[in-house]
Amino acid sequence: MSPAVLSVLKIIGIVLLVILAVALVLVLLLLFFPVTHRLRAVRTGEEGDPPVDATFRLSWLFGFIRANGHWDGELTIVAKVLFFTVYKKPGDEKDTEEADPDAGGSDVDKDDGEETDGEASDDAEDVGHIFWGEEKEDGEATGDTEDPFSDDDYSYDDISGEKKSFLRYLRDLPDILERVFCTLKTACDNIIKVPEYMEYYLMLIQAERTHRAWDKAVRRSMRILRELLPRRWNMDLTYGGGNPDSTGMVVEYVSMLYPITAGHLKAEWDYENSICAFDLTAKGHIILFVLLINGFRLYKDKDINITWKRLRPWVKDEEKARPGQETSDE
């Protein structure tokens, strides 16, 4: 092989290695470099101020990719890569071209709407005249009206929308009654099986595999939740329900959360006035690898999958075993 060919292959190999190394670095950064998030939400409770004034920020790779948002009744989002804006949603822009054409229309439009309502009422009166044997001109019942379902006077295409709907309802009535009967029969069959289902679920709760699946599901879910929730947060709260009873009830509920709010929540209670004001700050980070690995283990865990299938006692018998009959692979 000539030296020129070897040099070309060498260059191609180096380029492929560089591309592979860059791709590997990007994947590792995506999986292990945290996405930081910050939130600030304020409610003053004063007249004229927005209900909640909130700002948030997401950033990754030291701000190389970042997004800022603001909410004060209108949402504003700006996403940037370095100094280039890749997405922007101003909250103060309104598309006037897509506004409802009927809102604030001219008098001509209103007249057209009134004529349409009048035509609809005339059609409704026609239905009564046809089915009850009344004459539209003088409003007196003649009793000699011909059969409204006769094909001699008019065709199906000449019938108005209300008449077509009524005729279609009469045509579909047997099918509707049959579906209602089937639904009631299915409900009765399920009620009859309630004692069997209760026995089945009692055995399922007492099974060893169910306990293992529950412990694994709770442990993995809590890891995912801890990763999503902010690591540090503080809140200054001022609340009053307008009377001692309602305020005291809220105080009782907040006190039950003391293990979670200890060191983070500073509350002031007003037992006379009605007020709700707070200042919340929160920050944290999310590592994508932690979410993916725990979610994958939840999805592929054998005990969780088998227990999930056993939660549905109506599956086929060959697809499930009795909860107390643990197989040898456990």
C-alpha positions in Angstrom: 0.0 0.0 0.0 1.4 3.4 -1.0 2.4 6.0 1.6 -0.2 8.4 0.2 -3.0 6.0 0.9 -1.8 5.4 4.4 -1.6 9.1 5.1 -5.2 9.6 3.9 -6.4 6.7 6.0 -4.5 8.1 9.0 -6.1 11.5 8.6 -9.5 9.9 8.2 -8.9 7.9 11.4 -7.8 11.0 13.4 -10.9 12.9 12.2 -13.2 10.1 13.2 -11.5 9.8 16.6 -11.9 13.5 17.2 -15.6 13.4 16.2 -16.2 10.4 18.5 -14.4 12.1 21.4 -16.4 15.3 20.9 -19.6 13.4 20.8 -18.6 11.4 23.9 -17.8 14.6 25.8 -21.1 16.2 24.8 -23.0 13.1 26.0 -21.2 13.1 29.3 -21.8 16.8 29.8 -25.5 16.3 29.0 -25.8 13.5 31.5 -23.7 14.7 34.4 -23.5 18.5 34.1 -26.3 19.9 36.2 -29.1 22.2 35.0 -29.5 25.0 37.5 -32.8 26.7 38.2 -33.8 29.7 40.2 -37.2 31.0 41.1 -38.5 34.2 42.8 -42.2 34.7 43.4 -43.7 37.7 45.2 -47.3 38.5 46.1 -47.9 41.8 47.9 -51.6 41.6 48.2 -52.0 45.3 47.6 -54.6 46.7 45.3 -53.3 47.4 41.8 -50.4 44.9 42.0 -50.4 41.6 40.0 -51.6 38.6 41.9 -48.2 36.9 41.6 -45.0 38.4 40.2 -42.6 35.6 39.4 -39.2 35.3 37.6 -37.3 32.2 36.9 -34.0 31.2 35.2 -32.7 28.0 33.8 -29.1 27.6 32.8 -26.7 24.9 31.7 -23.0 24.7 31.1 -22.1 27.9 33.0 -24.9 29.9 31.2 -23.8 28.7 27.7 -27.5 27.8 27.3 -30.0 29.7 29.4 -33.6 30.7 29.6 -35.2 33.5 31.5 -38.9 34.0 32.2 -41.3 36.4 33.9 -44.9 36.1 34.9 -47.1 39.0 36.0 -50.3 37.9 34.4 -48.6 37.5 31.0 -45.8 35.0 30.4 -42.5 36.2 28.9 -39.7 33.7 28.0 -36.3 34.4 26.3 -34.0 31.5 25.5 -30.4 32.2 24.4 -27.3 30.2 23.3 -24.3 32.5 24.1 -25.5 35.9 22.8 -28.0 34.6 20.2 -31.7 34.4 21.0 -33.2 31.1 19.8 -36.7 31.5 21.3 -38.7 34.5 22.5 -42.2 34.8 23.7 -43.1 38.4 24.7 -46.0 38.5 27.0 -47.2 42.0 25.9 -47.6 41.1 22.2 -51.2 40.3 21.1 -52.1 39.0 17.7 -54.8 41.4 16.6 -55.3 39.7 13.2 -56.5 36.5 14.9 -59.1 38.2 17.0 -62.7 37.0 17.0 -64.3 38.6 14.0 -67.7 38.5 15.8 -66.5 40.6 18.7 -67.2 44.2 18.2 -68.7 43.6 14.7 -70.7 46.1 12.7 -74.5 46.6 12.8 -74.7 44.6 9.6 -73.2 41.5 11.3 -75.6 41.9 14.2 -78.6 42.1 11.8 -77.4 39.0 10.1 -77.2 37.2 13.5 -80.7 38.3 14.3 -82.0 37.0 11.0 -80.2 33.7 11.6 -81.9 33.4 15.1 -85.2 34.2 13.4 -84.7 31.5 10.8 -83.8 29.0 13.5 -87.0 29.8 15.5 -89.0 29.5 12.3 -87.5 26.0 11.7 -88.3 25.1 15.3 -91.9 26.1 14.7 -92.0 24.1 11.5 -91.2 21.0 13.5 -94.2 21.5 15.7 -96.4 22.2 12.7 -95.4 19.0 11.0 -95.6 16.7 14.0 -98.7 18.1 15.7 -100.8 18.9 12.6 -100.7 22.7 12.9 -100.9 25.3 10.2 -98.2 27.9 10.3 -100.3 30.6 8.7 -103.2 30.7 11.2 -101.7 28.6 14.1 -104.9 26.4 14.3 -104.7 22.6 14.4 -106.3 21.0 11.3 -105.9 17.4 12.3 -105.7 16.5 8.6 -101.9 16.8 8.3 -100.4 14.1 6.1 -97.8 11.7 7.4 -94.5 13.7 8.0 -92.5 10.7 7.2 -94.1 10.2 3.8 -91.7 10.5 0.8 -94.4 11.9 -1.5 -94.2 15.6 -0.3 -90.5 16.0 0.2 -87.2 14.1 0.2 -84.7 13.7 3.0 -82.5 16.4 1.6 -85.4 18.9 2.0 -85.7 18.4 5.7 -84.2 21.0 8.0 -81.4 20.3 10.5 -83.6 19.9 13.5 -85.8 17.4 11.7 -82.8 15.4 10.4 -81.4 15.2 13.9 -84.8 13.9 15.3 -85.1 11.3 12.5 -81.5 10.3 13.0 -82.2 9.9 16.7 -85.2 7.7 16.0 -83.1 5.6 13.6 -80.3 5.1 16.1 -82.5 4.6 19.2 -82.3 0.7 19.1 -78.5 0.8 19.0 -78.4 3.3 21.9 -80.7 1.1 24.0 -78.6 -2.0 23.2 -75.4 -0.2 24.3 -77.1 0.9 27.5 -78.2 -2.6 28.2 -74.7 -4.0 27.6 -73.2 -1.3 29.9 -75.7 -2.2 32.7 -75.0 -5.9 32.2 -71.2 -5.4 32.5 -71.7 -3.3 35.6 -73.8 -6.0 37.2 -71.2 -8.7 36.3 -68.5 -6.6 38.0 -70.6 -6.1 41.1 -71.1 -9.8 41.3 -67.3 -10.3 41.2 -66.6 -7.8 44.0 -66.2 -10.4 46.7 -63.7 -12.3 44.5 -61.8 -9.1 43.8 -61.7 -8.3 47.6 -60.2 -11.7 48.4 -57.7 -11.3 45.5 -56.5 -7.9 46.6 -56.1 -9.0 50.3 -53.8 -11.8 49.1 -52.0 -9.3 46.9 -51.4 -6.9 49.7 -50.0 -9.7 51.9 -47.7 -11.1 49.2 -43.9 -10.7 49.8 -43.3 -9.6 46.3 -45.8 -6.7 46.7 -43.9 -5.4 49.7 -40.6 -5.5 47.8 -42.1 -3.7 44.8 -43.6 -1.0 47.1 -40.3 -0.4 48.8 -38.4 -0.2 45.5 -41.1 2.1 43.9 -41.1 4.5 46.9 -37.3 4.6 47.1 -36.8 5.3 43.4 -39.6 7.8 43.3 -38.2 9.7 46.3 -34.8 10.0 44.6 -36.4 11.4 41.5 -38.5 13.8 43.6 -35.5 15.0 45.6 -33.6 15.6 42.3 -36.5 17.8 40.9 -37.2 19.8 44.0 -35.1 22.8 44.9 -32.2 22.2 47.2 -32.6 25.6 49.0 -35.7 27.6 49.4 -37.0 30.3 51.8 -40.4 31.9 52.1 -41.8 34.8 54.1 -45.5 34.4 54.5 -48.2 36.8 55.8 -51.6 35.3 55.9 -55.0 36.2 57.4 -58.3 34.6 56.7 -60.5 37.4 57.9 -61.5 35.7 61.1 -59.7 33.6 63.8 -61.4 30.3 62.8 -60.2 30.2 59.1 -56.7 31.5 60.1 -56.4 29.0 62.8 -57.2 26.2 60.5 -54.5 27.2 58.1 -52.0 27.5 61.0 -52.9 23.9 62.0 -52.3 22.6 58.5 -49.0 24.5 58.1 -47.8 23.1 61.5 -48.3 19.6 60.3 -45.6 20.3 57.6 -43.1 21.5 60.2 -40.5 18.8 59.4 -40.4 20.0 55.9 -40.7 23.8 56.4 -38.4 24.1 59.5 -35.7 26.6 58.8 -37.3 27.7 55.5 -40.7 29.3 56.3 -41.2 32.5 58.3 -44.9 33.0 58.8 -46.9 35.9 60.3 -50.6 35.3 61.1 -53.2 38.0 61.0 -56.4 36.9 62.8 -58.4 40.0 62.0 -57.7 41.0 58.4 -57.9 39.1 55.2 -54.5 39.1 53.5 -52.2 36.7 51.6 -48.7 38.0 50.9 -45.5 36.0 50.4 -41.9 36.3 49.1 -40.5 32.9 47.8 -37.0 32.2 46.6 -35.8 28.8 45.5 -32.8 27.4 43.8 -31.4 24.0 42.9 -30.0 21.9 40.1 -31.0 18.8 38.2 -28.7 16.0 36.9 -30.2 14.2 34.0 -28.3 11.0 34.7 -30.0 10.6 38.1 -33.5 11.0 36.5 -32.7 8.5 33.7 -31.1 5.8 35.8 -33.9 5.8 38.5 -36.6 6.0 35.9 -35.1 3.1 34.0 -34.8 1.0 37.1 -38.4 1.7 37.9 -39.5 0.7 34.4 -37.4 -2.5 34.2 -37.8 -3.8 37.8 -39.3 -7.3 37.8 -41.1 -7.1 41.1 -42.8 -3.8 40.1 -43.8 -5.0 36.7 -45.3 -8.3 38.0 -47.2 -6.4 40.8 -48.5 -3.9 38.3 -49.9 -6.8 36.2 -51.4 -8.4 39.3 -53.2 -5.1 40.1 -55.5 -5.9 37.2 -57.4 -9.1 38.1 -59.3 -9.1 34.9 -56.3 -10.1 32.8 -56.1 -13.6 31.5 -55.3 -16.4 33.9 -52.2 -17.5 32.0 -50.7 -14.0 32.3 -50.9 -13.8 36.1 -50.5 -16.1 39.1 -52.2 -15.9 42.4 -50.4 -13.4 44.7 -49.6 -16.1 47.3 -48.1 -18.4 44.7 -44.6 -17.1 44.5 -42.5 -18.7 41.8 -39.1 -20.2 42.4 -37.2 -17.4 40.6 -37.9 -15.1 43.5 
